Amino acid sequence: CPKDCSRHGSCVYNFCVCDTGYTGFDCSNVSCPDDVCYFDYLGHSQVCDQCNNRGICNGFTGSCECQFPASGESCRAFDCLNDCNGNGIC
């Protein structure tokens, strides 16, 4: 397996199955908060639902880079557009 799964996973049929908290083809990336990952045995790859499907997980820092209007540690919160134009509460 690539890089012996970076010591953060197990080698199964020459593919890495990463330990909880790690992701990537060689398990070298850190998962983000609330990421849900599983190994797709048919596709021989790890699949992750990252950042509540509202952003991208930065595998080096383990933090979500949210797409507007999502925000927060795991992109669960939402920012109000133009602060509701002063006509409401966000």
PyMOL Python script that loads the backbone (N, CA, C, O; Angstrom):
from pymol import cmd

cmd.read_pdbstr("""\
ATOM      1  N   CYS A   1       0.835  -1.193   0.000  1.00  0.00           N
ATOM      2  CA  CYS A   1       0.000   0.000   0.000  1.00  0.00           C
ATOM      3  C   CYS A   1       0.876   1.251   0.000  1.00  0.00           C
ATOM      4  O   CYS A   1       2.006   1.227   0.487  1.00  0.00           O
ATOM      5  N   PRO A   2       0.345   2.344  -0.551  1.00  0.00           N
ATOM      6  CA  PRO A   2       1.117   3.586  -0.593  1.00  0.00           C
ATOM      7  C   PRO A   2       1.550   4.035   0.801  1.00  0.00           C
ATOM      8  O   PRO A   2       0.727   4.152   1.709  1.00  0.00           O
ATOM      9  N   LYS A   3       2.839   4.282   0.957  1.00  0.00           N
ATOM     10  CA  LYS A   3       3.425   4.785   2.209  1.00  0.00           C
ATOM     11  C   LYS A   3       2.996   3.977   3.428  1.00  0.00           C
ATOM     12  O   LYS A   3       2.945   4.507   4.538  1.00  0.00           O
ATOM     13  N   ASP A   4       2.685   2.689   3.229  1.00  0.00           N
ATOM     14  CA  ASP A   4       2.224   1.828   4.321  1.00  0.00           C
ATOM     15  C   ASP A   4       1.061   2.481   5.068  1.00  0.00           C
ATOM     16  O   ASP A   4       0.945   2.371   6.288  1.00  0.00           O
ATOM     17  N   CYS A   5       0.203   3.164   4.306  1.00  0.00           N
ATOM     18  CA  CYS A   5      -0.983   3.872   4.836  1.00  0.00           C
ATOM     19  C   CYS A   5      -0.604   4.899   5.902  1.00  0.00           C
ATOM     20  O   CYS A   5      -1.401   5.216   6.785  1.00  0.00           O
ATOM     21  N   SER A   6       0.616   5.410   5.809  1.00  0.00           N
ATOM     22  CA  SER A   6       1.111   6.467   6.709  1.00  0.00           C
ATOM     23  C   SER A   6       0.928   6.105   8.185  1.00  0.00           C
ATOM     24  O   SER A   6       0.857   6.981   9.047  1.00  0.00           O
ATOM     25  N   ARG A   7       0.855   4.824   8.454  1.00  0.00           N
ATOM     26  CA  ARG A   7       0.646   4.310   9.824  1.00  0.00           C
ATOM     27  C   ARG A   7      -0.673   4.782  10.434  1.00  0.00           C
ATOM     28  O   ARG A   7      -0.825   4.833  11.655  1.00  0.00           O
ATOM     29  N   HIS A   8      -1.625   5.126   9.563  1.00  0.00           N
ATOM     30  CA  HIS A   8      -2.942   5.574  10.028  1.00  0.00           C
ATOM     31  C   HIS A   8      -4.053   4.756   9.378  1.00  0.00           C
ATOM     32  O   HIS A   8      -5.165   5.253   9.198  1.00  0.00           O
ATOM     33  N   GLY A   9      -3.760   3.502   9.024  1.00  0.00           N
ATOM     34  CA  GLY A   9      -4.770   2.675   8.393  1.00  0.00           C
ATOM     35  C   GLY A   9      -4.268   1.264   8.161  1.00  0.00           C
ATOM     36  O   GLY A   9      -3.157   0.907   8.552  1.00  0.00           O
ATOM     37  N   SER A  10      -5.109   0.469   7.518  1.00  0.00           N
ATOM     38  CA  SER A  10      -4.785  -0.922   7.211  1.00  0.00           C
ATOM     39  C   SER A  10      -4.796  -1.117   5.701  1.00  0.00           C
ATOM     40  O   SER A  10      -5.570  -0.487   4.982  1.00  0.00           O
ATOM     41  N   CYS A  11      -3.932  -1.992   5.243  1.00  0.00           N
ATOM     42  CA  CYS A  11      -3.847  -2.288   3.818  1.00  0.00           C
ATOM     43  C   CYS A  11      -4.774  -3.463   3.500  1.00  0.00           C
ATOM     44  O   CYS A  11      -4.604  -4.557   4.040  1.00  0.00           O
ATOM     45  N   VAL A  12      -5.760  -3.233   2.619  1.00  0.00           N
ATOM     46  CA  VAL A  12      -6.705  -4.267   2.215  1.00  0.00           C
ATOM     47  C   VAL A  12      -6.702  -4.331   0.694  1.00  0.00           C
ATOM     48  O   VAL A  12      -7.068  -3.360   0.030  1.00  0.00           O
ATOM     49  N   TYR A  13      -6.291  -5.466   0.139  1.00  0.00           N
ATOM     50  CA  TYR A  13      -6.218  -5.641  -1.316  1.00  0.00           C
ATOM     51  C   TYR A  13      -5.444  -4.504  -1.977  1.00  0.00           C
ATOM     52  O   TYR A  13      -5.859  -3.989  -3.015  1.00  0.00           O
ATOM     53  N   ASN A  14      -4.335  -4.118  -1.385  1.00  0.00           N
ATOM     54  CA  ASN A  14      -3.449  -3.065  -1.892  1.00  0.00           C
ATOM     55  C   ASN A  14      -4.065  -1.670  -1.861  1.00  0.00           C
ATOM     56  O   ASN A  14      -3.587  -0.776  -2.559  1.00  0.00           O
ATOM     57  N   PHE A  15      -5.111  -1.466  -1.072  1.00  0.00           N
ATOM     58  CA  PHE A  15      -5.725  -0.152  -0.871  1.00  0.00           C
ATOM     59  C   PHE A  15      -5.787   0.133   0.615  1.00  0.00           C
ATOM     60  O   PHE A  15      -5.991  -0.775   1.420  1.00  0.00           O
ATOM     61  N   CYS A  16      -5.613   1.395   0.981  1.00  0.00           N
ATOM     62  CA  CYS A  16      -5.643   1.789   2.388  1.00  0.00           C
ATOM     63  C   CYS A  16      -7.075   1.967   2.884  1.00  0.00           C
ATOM     64  O   CYS A  16      -7.888   2.627   2.237  1.00  0.00           O
ATOM     65  N   VAL A  17      -7.373   1.376   4.031  1.00  0.00           N
ATOM     66  CA  VAL A  17      -8.607   1.619   4.772  1.00  0.00           C
ATOM     67  C   VAL A  17      -8.166   2.425   5.986  1.00  0.00           C
ATOM     68  O   VAL A  17      -7.547   1.892   6.907  1.00  0.00           O
ATOM     69  N   CYS A  18      -8.491   3.711   5.978  1.00  0.00           N
ATOM     70  CA  CYS A  18      -7.950   4.641   6.975  1.00  0.00           C
ATOM     71  C   CYS A  18      -8.633   4.515   8.332  1.00  0.00           C
ATOM     72  O   CYS A  18      -9.823   4.216   8.428  1.00  0.00           O
ATOM     73  N   ASP A  19      -7.841   4.753   9.377  1.00  0.00           N
ATOM     74  CA  ASP A  19      -8.369   4.827  10.733  1.00  0.00           C
ATOM     75  C   ASP A  19      -9.255   6.057  10.858  1.00  0.00           C
ATOM     76  O   ASP A  19      -9.144   6.995  10.069  1.00  0.00           O
ATOM     77  N   THR A  20     -10.133   6.046  11.854  1.00  0.00           N
ATOM     78  CA  THR A  20     -10.980   7.199  12.129  1.00  0.00           C
ATOM     79  C   THR A  20     -10.101   8.424  12.358  1.00  0.00           C
ATOM     80  O   THR A  20      -9.129   8.370  13.110  1.00  0.00           O
ATOM     81  N   GLY A  21     -10.449   9.511  11.712  1.00  0.00           N
ATOM     82  CA  GLY A  21      -9.686  10.748  11.844  1.00  0.00           C
ATOM     83  C   GLY A  21      -8.707  10.996  10.711  1.00  0.00           C
ATOM     84  O   GLY A  21      -8.078  12.053  10.651  1.00  0.00           O
ATOM     85  N   TYR A  22      -8.572  10.010   9.793  1.00  0.00           N
ATOM     86  CA  TYR A  22      -7.642  10.150   8.668  1.00  0.00           C
ATOM     87  C   TYR A  22      -8.337   9.782   7.369  1.00  0.00           C
ATOM     88  O   TYR A  22      -9.291   9.004   7.356  1.00  0.00           O
ATOM     89  N   THR A  23      -7.848  10.352   6.280  1.00  0.00           N
ATOM     90  CA  THR A  23      -8.433  10.099   4.967  1.00  0.00           C
ATOM     91  C   THR A  23      -7.346  10.225   3.901  1.00  0.00           C
ATOM     92  O   THR A  23      -6.206  10.570   4.213  1.00  0.00           O
ATOM     93  N   GLY A  24      -7.692   9.949   2.655  1.00  0.00           N
ATOM     94  CA  GLY A  24      -6.752  10.037   1.544  1.00  0.00           C
ATOM     95  C   GLY A  24      -6.320   8.661   1.072  1.00  0.00           C
ATOM     96  O   GLY A  24      -6.495   7.674   1.786  1.00  0.00           O
ATOM     97  N   PHE A  25      -5.759   8.590  -0.124  1.00  0.00           N
ATOM     98  CA  PHE A  25      -5.377   7.297  -0.687  1.00  0.00           C
ATOM     99  C   PHE A  25      -4.295   6.619   0.140  1.00  0.00           C
ATOM    100  O   PHE A  25      -4.154   5.396   0.103  1.00  0.00           O
ATOM    101  N   ASP A  26      -3.519   7.423   0.898  1.00  0.00           N
ATOM    102  CA  ASP A  26      -2.476   6.860   1.746  1.00  0.00           C
ATOM    103  C   ASP A  26      -2.691   7.206   3.224  1.00  0.00           C
ATOM    104  O   ASP A  26      -1.776   7.066   4.036  1.00  0.00           O
ATOM    105  N   CYS A  27      -3.901   7.656   3.570  1.00  0.00           N
ATOM    106  CA  CYS A  27      -4.285   7.999   4.954  1.00  0.00           C
ATOM    107  C   CYS A  27      -3.417   9.097   5.557  1.00  0.00           C
ATOM    108  O   CYS A  27      -3.244   9.152   6.775  1.00  0.00           O
ATOM    109  N   SER A  28      -2.874   9.967   4.719  1.00  0.00           N
ATOM    110  CA  SER A  28      -1.988  11.022   5.222  1.00  0.00           C
ATOM    111  C   SER A  28      -2.727  12.313   5.546  1.00  0.00           C
ATOM    112  O   SER A  28      -2.141  13.222   6.134  1.00  0.00           O
ATOM    113  N   ASN A  29      -4.007  12.415   5.172  1.00  0.00           N
ATOM    114  CA  ASN A  29      -4.772  13.631   5.438  1.00  0.00           C
ATOM    115  C   ASN A  29      -5.603  13.481   6.699  1.00  0.00           C
ATOM    116  O   ASN A  29      -6.076  12.393   7.028  1.00  0.00           O
ATOM    117  N   VAL A  30      -5.772  14.595   7.396  1.00  0.00           N
ATOM    118  CA  VAL A  30      -6.570  14.624   8.616  1.00  0.00           C
ATOM    119  C   VAL A  30      -8.020  14.898   8.241  1.00  0.00           C
ATOM    120  O   VAL A  30      -8.297  15.768   7.414  1.00  0.00           O
ATOM    121  N   SER A  31      -8.948  14.158   8.847  1.00  0.00           N
ATOM    122  CA  SER A  31     -10.377  14.387   8.604  1.00  0.00           C
ATOM    123  C   SER A  31     -10.825  15.656   9.308  1.00  0.00           C
ATOM    124  O   SER A  31     -10.190  16.108  10.261  1.00  0.00           O
ATOM    125  N   CYS A  32     -11.911  16.218   8.836  1.00  0.00           N
ATOM    126  CA  CYS A  32     -12.503  17.408   9.443  1.00  0.00           C
ATOM    127  C   CYS A  32     -13.589  17.009  10.438  1.00  0.00           C
ATOM    128  O   CYS A  32     -14.057  15.871  10.419  1.00  0.00           O
ATOM    129  N   PRO A  33     -13.996  17.943  11.313  1.00  0.00           N
ATOM    130  CA  PRO A  33     -15.047  17.637  12.284  1.00  0.00           C
ATOM    131  C   PRO A  33     -16.329  17.166  11.595  1.00  0.00           C
ATOM    132  O   PRO A  33     -16.730  17.721  10.573  1.00  0.00           O
ATOM    133  N   ASP A  34     -16.946  16.172  12.143  1.00  0.00           N
ATOM    134  CA  ASP A  34     -18.218  15.611  11.664  1.00  0.00           C
ATOM    135  C   ASP A  34     -18.121  14.915  10.312  1.00  0.00           C
ATOM    136  O   ASP A  34     -19.153  14.565   9.740  1.00  0.00           O
ATOM    137  N   ASP A  35     -16.908  14.701   9.775  1.00  0.00           N
ATOM    138  CA  ASP A  35     -16.788  13.953   8.524  1.00  0.00           C
ATOM    139  C   ASP A  35     -17.229  12.510   8.756  1.00  0.00           C
ATOM    140  O   ASP A  35     -16.938  11.921   9.797  1.00  0.00           O
ATOM    141  N   VAL A  36     -17.928  11.955   7.783  1.00  0.00           N
ATOM    142  CA  VAL A  36     -18.353  10.565   7.833  1.00  0.00           C
ATOM    143  C   VAL A  36     -17.678   9.861   6.666  1.00  0.00           C
ATOM    144  O   VAL A  36     -17.924  10.192   5.506  1.00  0.00           O
ATOM    145  N   CYS A  37     -16.824   8.886   6.977  1.00  0.00           N
ATOM    146  CA  CYS A  37     -16.073   8.197   5.933  1.00  0.00           C
ATOM    147  C   CYS A  37     -16.346   6.693   5.982  1.00  0.00           C
ATOM    148  O   CYS A  37     -16.602   6.126   7.044  1.00  0.00           O
ATOM    149  N   TYR A  38     -16.285   6.073   4.822  1.00  0.00           N
ATOM    150  CA  TYR A  38     -16.406   4.622   4.733  1.00  0.00           C
ATOM    151  C   TYR A  38     -15.579   4.153   3.541  1.00  0.00           C
ATOM    152  O   TYR A  38     -15.275   4.934   2.640  1.00  0.00           O
ATOM    153  N   PHE A  39     -15.219   2.875   3.542  1.00  0.00           N
ATOM    154  CA  PHE A  39     -14.436   2.315   2.449  1.00  0.00           C
ATOM    155  C   PHE A  39     -15.382   1.663   1.453  1.00  0.00           C
ATOM    156  O   PHE A  39     -16.146   0.765   1.810  1.00  0.00           O
ATOM    157  N   ASP A  40     -15.333   2.113   0.208  1.00  0.00           N
ATOM    158  CA  ASP A  40     -16.142   1.554  -0.869  1.00  0.00           C
ATOM    159  C   ASP A  40     -15.368   0.384  -1.471  1.00  0.00           C
ATOM    160  O   ASP A  40     -14.447   0.584  -2.263  1.00  0.00           O
ATOM    161  N   TYR A  41     -15.743  -0.830  -1.095  1.00  0.00           N
ATOM    162  CA  TYR A  41     -15.006  -2.009  -1.546  1.00  0.00           C
ATOM    163  C   TYR A  41     -15.136  -2.234  -3.049  1.00  0.00           C
ATOM    164  O   TYR A  41     -14.219  -2.777  -3.665  1.00  0.00           O
ATOM    165  N   LEU A  42     -16.248  -1.831  -3.650  1.00  0.00           N
ATOM    166  CA  LEU A  42     -16.394  -1.988  -5.100  1.00  0.00           C
ATOM    167  C   LEU A  42     -15.496  -1.016  -5.850  1.00  0.00           C
ATOM    168  O   LEU A  42     -14.874  -1.378  -6.848  1.00  0.00           O
ATOM    169  N   GLY A  43     -15.432   0.218  -5.367  1.00  0.00           N
ATOM    170  CA  GLY A  43     -14.603   1.227  -6.014  1.00  0.00           C
ATOM    171  C   GLY A  43     -13.181   1.262  -5.496  1.00  0.00           C
ATOM    172  O   GLY A  43     -12.349   2.014  -6.003  1.00  0.00           O
ATOM    173  N   HIS A  44     -12.892   0.437  -4.472  1.00  0.00           N
ATOM    174  CA  HIS A  44     -11.568   0.371  -3.857  1.00  0.00           C
ATOM    175  C   HIS A  44     -11.052   1.745  -3.448  1.00  0.00           C
ATOM    176  O   HIS A  44      -9.911   2.104  -3.738  1.00  0.00           O
ATOM    177  N   SER A  45     -11.910   2.508  -2.771  1.00  0.00           N
ATOM    178  CA  SER A  45     -11.484   3.827  -2.312  1.00  0.00           C
ATOM    179  C   SER A  45     -12.286   4.231  -1.086  1.00  0.00           C
ATOM    180  O   SER A  45     -13.370   3.707  -0.827  1.00  0.00           O
ATOM    181  N   GLN A  46     -11.735   5.164  -0.348  1.00  0.00           N
ATOM    182  CA  GLN A  46     -12.437   5.707   0.806  1.00  0.00           C
ATOM    183  C   GLN A  46     -13.299   6.873   0.354  1.00  0.00           C
ATOM    184  O   GLN A  46     -12.837   7.734  -0.396  1.00  0.00           O
ATOM    185  N   VAL A  47     -14.533   6.907   0.798  1.00  0.00           N
ATOM    186  CA  VAL A  47     -15.480   7.953   0.434  1.00  0.00           C
ATOM    187  C   VAL A  47     -15.847   8.712   1.699  1.00  0.00           C
ATOM    188  O   VAL A  47     -16.160   8.102   2.721  1.00  0.00           O
ATOM    189  N   CYS A  48     -15.810  10.039   1.636  1.00  0.00           N
ATOM    190  CA  CYS A  48     -16.137  10.854   2.805  1.00  0.00           C
ATOM    191  C   CYS A  48     -17.186  11.904   2.449  1.00  0.00           C
ATOM    192  O   CYS A  48     -17.117  12.546   1.401  1.00  0.00           O
ATOM    193  N   ASP A  49     -18.151  12.060   3.339  1.00  0.00           N
ATOM    194  CA  ASP A  49     -19.063  13.194   3.267  1.00  0.00           C
ATOM    195  C   ASP A  49     -18.417  14.268   4.124  1.00  0.00           C
ATOM    196  O   ASP A  49     -18.479  14.209   5.352  1.00  0.00           O
ATOM    197  N   GLN A  50     -17.807  15.238   3.490  1.00  0.00           N
ATOM    198  CA  GLN A  50     -17.001  16.228   4.195  1.00  0.00           C
ATOM    199  C   GLN A  50     -17.761  17.509   4.461  1.00  0.00           C
ATOM    200  O   GLN A  50     -18.526  17.987   3.623  1.00  0.00           O
ATOM    201  N   CYS A  51     -17.536  18.055   5.641  1.00  0.00           N
ATOM    202  CA  CYS A  51     -18.030  19.387   6.002  1.00  0.00           C
ATOM    203  C   CYS A  51     -19.526  19.524   5.720  1.00  0.00           C
ATOM    204  O   CYS A  51     -19.986  20.553   5.226  1.00  0.00           O
ATOM    205  N   ASN A  52     -20.285  18.451   6.048  1.00  0.00           N
ATOM    206  CA  ASN A  52     -21.736  18.435   5.846  1.00  0.00           C
ATOM    207  C   ASN A  52     -22.126  18.745   4.405  1.00  0.00           C
ATOM    208  O   ASN A  52     -23.200  19.289   4.149  1.00  0.00           O
ATOM    209  N   ASN A  53     -21.247  18.394   3.464  1.00  0.00           N
ATOM    210  CA  ASN A  53     -21.464  18.634   2.029  1.00  0.00           C
ATOM    211  C   ASN A  53     -21.677  20.109   1.709  1.00  0.00           C
ATOM    212  O   ASN A  53     -22.344  20.450   0.732  1.00  0.00           O
ATOM    213  N   ARG A  54     -21.102  20.987   2.544  1.00  0.00           N
ATOM    214  CA  ARG A  54     -21.221  22.435   2.324  1.00  0.00           C
ATOM    215  C   ARG A  54     -19.849  23.099   2.240  1.00  0.00           C
ATOM    216  O   ARG A  54     -19.735  24.319   2.362  1.00  0.00           O
ATOM    217  N   GLY A  55     -18.819  22.299   2.031  1.00  0.00           N
ATOM    218  CA  GLY A  55     -17.477  22.851   1.960  1.00  0.00           C
ATOM    219  C   GLY A  55     -16.472  21.763   1.634  1.00  0.00           C
ATOM    220  O   GLY A  55     -16.834  20.631   1.315  1.00  0.00           O
ATOM    221  N   ILE A  56     -15.211  22.129   1.720  1.00  0.00           N
ATOM    222  CA  ILE A  56     -14.113  21.217   1.420  1.00  0.00           C
ATOM    223  C   ILE A  56     -13.232  21.108   2.655  1.00  0.00           C
ATOM    224  O   ILE A  56     -12.936  22.107   3.311  1.00  0.00           O
ATOM    225  N   CYS A  57     -12.821  19.893   2.962  1.00  0.00           N
ATOM    226  CA  CYS A  57     -11.948  19.663   4.106  1.00  0.00           C
ATOM    227  C   CYS A  57     -10.496  19.897   3.700  1.00  0.00           C
ATOM    228  O   CYS A  57     -10.016  19.315   2.727  1.00  0.00           O
ATOM    229  N   ASN A  58      -9.801  20.751   4.447  1.00  0.00           N
ATOM    230  CA  ASN A  58      -8.373  20.958   4.242  1.00  0.00           C
ATOM    231  C   ASN A  58      -7.660  19.835   4.983  1.00  0.00           C
ATOM    232  O   ASN A  58      -7.588  19.849   6.212  1.00  0.00           O
ATOM    233  N   GLY A  59      -7.141  18.878   4.254  1.00  0.00           N
ATOM    234  CA  GLY A  59      -6.529  17.694   4.836  1.00  0.00           C
ATOM    235  C   GLY A  59      -5.256  17.944   5.604  1.00  0.00           C
ATOM    236  O   GLY A  59      -4.813  17.082   6.363  1.00  0.00           O
ATOM    237  N   PHE A  60      -4.655  19.109   5.425  1.00  0.00           N
ATOM    238  CA  PHE A  60      -3.434  19.425   6.161  1.00  0.00           C
ATOM    239  C   PHE A  60      -3.754  19.989   7.531  1.00  0.00           C
ATOM    240  O   PHE A  60      -3.052  19.709   8.503  1.00  0.00           O
ATOM    241  N   THR A  61      -4.821  20.789   7.613  1.00  0.00           N
ATOM    242  CA  THR A  61      -5.164  21.435   8.884  1.00  0.00           C
ATOM    243  C   THR A  61      -6.322  20.754   9.599  1.00  0.00           C
ATOM    244  O   THR A  61      -6.515  20.960  10.797  1.00  0.00           O
ATOM    245  N   GLY A  62      -7.097  19.940   8.875  1.00  0.00           N
ATOM    246  CA  GLY A  62      -8.259  19.301   9.473  1.00  0.00           C
ATOM    247  C   GLY A  62      -9.397  20.273   9.713  1.00  0.00           C
ATOM    248  O   GLY A  62     -10.231  20.052  10.591  1.00  0.00           O
ATOM    249  N   SER A  63      -9.437  21.358   8.932  1.00  0.00           N
ATOM    250  CA  SER A  63     -10.507  22.342   9.097  1.00  0.00           C
ATOM    251  C   SER A  63     -11.286  22.487   7.789  1.00  0.00           C
ATOM    252  O   SER A  63     -10.750  22.292   6.698  1.00  0.00           O
ATOM    253  N   CYS A  64     -12.569  22.837   7.934  1.00  0.00           N
ATOM    254  CA  CYS A  64     -13.447  22.995   6.775  1.00  0.00           C
ATOM    255  C   CYS A  64     -13.276  24.369   6.140  1.00  0.00           C
ATOM    256  O   CYS A  64     -13.127  25.377   6.831  1.00  0.00           O
ATOM    257  N   GLU A  65     -13.299  24.388   4.819  1.00  0.00           N
ATOM    258  CA  GLU A  65     -13.348  25.630   4.066  1.00  0.00           C
ATOM    259  C   GLU A  65     -14.751  25.676   3.466  1.00  0.00           C
ATOM    260  O   GLU A  65     -15.019  25.072   2.428  1.00  0.00           O
ATOM    261  N   CYS A  66     -15.639  26.404   4.142  1.00  0.00           N
ATOM    262  CA  CYS A  66     -17.072  26.398   3.829  1.00  0.00           C
ATOM    263  C   CYS A  66     -17.403  27.242   2.604  1.00  0.00           C
ATOM    264  O   CYS A  66     -16.740  28.237   2.312  1.00  0.00           O
ATOM    265  N   GLN A  67     -18.456  26.813   1.893  1.00  0.00           N
ATOM    266  CA  GLN A  67     -18.993  27.586   0.775  1.00  0.00           C
ATOM    267  C   GLN A  67     -20.095  28.481   1.327  1.00  0.00           C
ATOM    268  O   GLN A  67     -20.946  28.020   2.088  1.00  0.00           O
ATOM    269  N   PHE A  68     -20.086  29.764   0.949  1.00  0.00           N
ATOM    270  CA  PHE A  68     -21.098  30.706   1.423  1.00  0.00           C
ATOM    271  C   PHE A  68     -22.476  30.207   1.016  1.00  0.00           C
ATOM    272  O   PHE A  68     -22.640  29.752  -0.116  1.00  0.00           O
ATOM    273  N   PRO A  69     -23.449  30.272   1.870  1.00  0.00           N
ATOM    274  CA  PRO A  69     -23.517  30.956   3.155  1.00  0.00           C
ATOM    275  C   PRO A  69     -23.155  30.083   4.353  1.00  0.00           C
ATOM    276  O   PRO A  69     -23.307  30.523   5.492  1.00  0.00           O
ATOM    277  N   ALA A  70     -22.680  28.856   4.125  1.00  0.00           N
ATOM    278  CA  ALA A  70     -22.313  27.978   5.237  1.00  0.00           C
ATOM    279  C   ALA A  70     -21.104  28.536   5.976  1.00  0.00           C
ATOM    280  O   ALA A  70     -20.239  29.180   5.382  1.00  0.00           O
ATOM    281  N   SER A  71     -21.057  28.278   7.282  1.00  0.00           N
ATOM    282  CA  SER A  71     -19.926  28.737   8.089  1.00  0.00           C
ATOM    283  C   SER A  71     -19.803  27.836   9.308  1.00  0.00           C
ATOM    284  O   SER A  71     -20.619  26.940   9.521  1.00  0.00           O
ATOM    285  N   GLY A  72     -18.782  28.085  10.093  1.00  0.00           N
ATOM    286  CA  GLY A  72     -18.574  27.329  11.323  1.00  0.00           C
ATOM    287  C   GLY A  72     -17.566  26.214  11.154  1.00  0.00           C
ATOM    288  O   GLY A  72     -17.068  25.961  10.057  1.00  0.00           O
ATOM    289  N   GLU A  73     -17.271  25.547  12.269  1.00  0.00           N
ATOM    290  CA  GLU A  73     -16.245  24.514  12.304  1.00  0.00           C
ATOM    291  C   GLU A  73     -16.511  23.386  11.304  1.00  0.00           C
ATOM    292  O   GLU A  73     -15.581  22.883  10.675  1.00  0.00           O
ATOM    293  N   SER A  74     -17.771  22.991  11.159  1.00  0.00           N
ATOM    294  CA  SER A  74     -18.097  21.902  10.239  1.00  0.00           C
ATOM    295  C   SER A  74     -19.144  22.316   9.203  1.00  0.00           C
ATOM    296  O   SER A  74     -19.848  21.469   8.653  1.00  0.00           O
ATOM    297  N   CYS A  75     -19.241  23.618   8.940  1.00  0.00           N
ATOM    298  CA  CYS A  75     -20.143  24.193   7.927  1.00  0.00           C
ATOM    299  C   CYS A  75     -21.618  23.926   8.230  1.00  0.00           C
ATOM    300  O   CYS A  75     -22.430  23.840   7.309  1.00  0.00           O
ATOM    301  N   ARG A  76     -21.967  23.795   9.501  1.00  0.00           N
ATOM    302  CA  ARG A  76     -23.367  23.575   9.889  1.00  0.00           C
ATOM    303  C   ARG A  76     -24.146  24.884   9.999  1.00  0.00           C
ATOM    304  O   ARG A  76     -25.360  24.902   9.797  1.00  0.00           O
ATOM    305  N   ALA A  77     -23.455  25.977  10.317  1.00  0.00           N
ATOM    306  CA  ALA A  77     -24.126  27.273  10.498  1.00  0.00           C
ATOM    307  C   ALA A  77     -24.256  27.976   9.147  1.00  0.00           C
ATOM    308  O   ALA A  77     -23.618  27.593   8.167  1.00  0.00           O
ATOM    309  N   PHE A  78     -25.088  29.002   9.117  1.00  0.00           N
ATOM    310  CA  PHE A  78     -25.266  29.797   7.903  1.00  0.00           C
ATOM    311  C   PHE A  78     -25.122  31.272   8.237  1.00  0.00           C
ATOM    312  O   PHE A  78     -25.653  31.747   9.241  1.00  0.00           O
ATOM    313  N   ASP A  79     -24.398  31.991   7.386  1.00  0.00           N
ATOM    314  CA  ASP A  79     -24.295  33.442   7.513  1.00  0.00           C
ATOM    315  C   ASP A  79     -25.459  34.065   6.754  1.00  0.00           C
ATOM    316  O   ASP A  79     -25.901  33.534   5.735  1.00  0.00           O
ATOM    317  N   CYS A  80     -25.947  35.179   7.248  1.00  0.00           N
ATOM    318  CA  CYS A  80     -27.045  35.875   6.571  1.00  0.00           C
ATOM    319  C   CYS A  80     -26.481  36.774   5.476  1.00  0.00           C
ATOM    320  O   CYS A  80     -25.491  37.475   5.686  1.00  0.00           O
ATOM    321  N   LEU A  81     -27.106  36.748   4.332  1.00  0.00           N
ATOM    322  CA  LEU A  81     -26.702  37.576   3.212  1.00  0.00           C
ATOM    323  C   LEU A  81     -26.949  39.035   3.548  1.00  0.00           C
ATOM    324  O   LEU A  81     -28.067  39.411   3.901  1.00  0.00           O
ATOM    325  N   ASN A  82     -25.920  39.858   3.441  1.00  0.00           N
ATOM    326  CA  ASN A  82     -26.001  41.301   3.720  1.00  0.00           C
ATOM    327  C   ASN A  82     -26.607  41.602   5.091  1.00  0.00           C
ATOM    328  O   ASN A  82     -27.266  42.625   5.274  1.00  0.00           O
ATOM    329  N   ASP A  83     -26.379  40.703   6.054  1.00  0.00           N
ATOM    330  CA  ASP A  83     -26.895  40.871   7.417  1.00  0.00           C
ATOM    331  C   ASP A  83     -28.388  41.197   7.402  1.00  0.00           C
ATOM    332  O   ASP A  83     -28.854  42.049   8.159  1.00  0.00           O
ATOM    333  N   CYS A  84     -29.123  40.519   6.541  1.00  0.00           N
ATOM    334  CA  CYS A  84     -30.590  40.670   6.398  1.00  0.00           C
ATOM    335  C   CYS A  84     -30.989  42.084   5.991  1.00  0.00           C
ATOM    336  O   CYS A  84     -32.135  42.488   6.188  1.00  0.00           O
ATOM    337  N   ASN A  85     -30.051  42.835   5.425  1.00  0.00           N
ATOM    338  CA  ASN A  85     -30.310  44.215   4.994  1.00  0.00           C
ATOM    339  C   ASN A  85     -30.899  45.078   6.106  1.00  0.00           C
ATOM    340  O   ASN A  85     -31.610  46.048   5.844  1.00  0.00           O
ATOM    341  N   GLY A  86     -30.594  44.714   7.345  1.00  0.00           N
ATOM    342  CA  GLY A  86     -31.089  45.485   8.483  1.00  0.00           C
ATOM    343  C   GLY A  86     -32.580  45.321   8.713  1.00  0.00           C
ATOM    344  O   GLY A  86     -33.180  46.091   9.463  1.00  0.00           O
ATOM    345  N   ASN A  87     -33.188  44.324   8.073  1.00  0.00           N
ATOM    346  CA  ASN A  87     -34.639  44.138   8.171  1.00  0.00           C
ATOM    347  C   ASN A  87     -35.033  42.850   8.885  1.00  0.00           C
ATOM    348  O   ASN A  87     -36.154  42.367   8.726  1.00  0.00           O
ATOM    349  N   GLY A  88     -34.129  42.302   9.658  1.00  0.00           N
ATOM    350  CA  GLY A  88     -34.458  41.065  10.350  1.00  0.00           C
ATOM    351  C   GLY A  88     -33.333  40.642  11.259  1.00  0.00           C
ATOM    352  O   GLY A  88     -32.351  41.361  11.447  1.00  0.00           O
ATOM    353  N   ILE A  89     -33.493  39.469  11.813  1.00  0.00           N
ATOM    354  CA  ILE A  89     -32.495  38.917  12.723  1.00  0.00           C
ATOM    355  C   ILE A  89     -31.881  37.697  12.058  1.00  0.00           C
ATOM    356  O   ILE A  89     -32.578  36.821  11.545  1.00  0.00           O
ATOM    357  N   CYS A  90     -30.582  37.666  12.083  1.00  0.00           N
ATOM    358  CA  CYS A  90     -29.873  36.551  11.483  1.00  0.00           C
ATOM    359  C   CYS A  90     -29.870  35.378  12.447  1.00  0.00           C
ATOM    360  O   CYS A  90     -29.318  34.323  12.134  1.00  0.00           O
TER     361      CYS A  90
END
""", "prot")
cmd.dss("prot")
cmd.show_as("cartoon", "prot")
cmd.util.cbc("prot")
cmd.orient("prot")
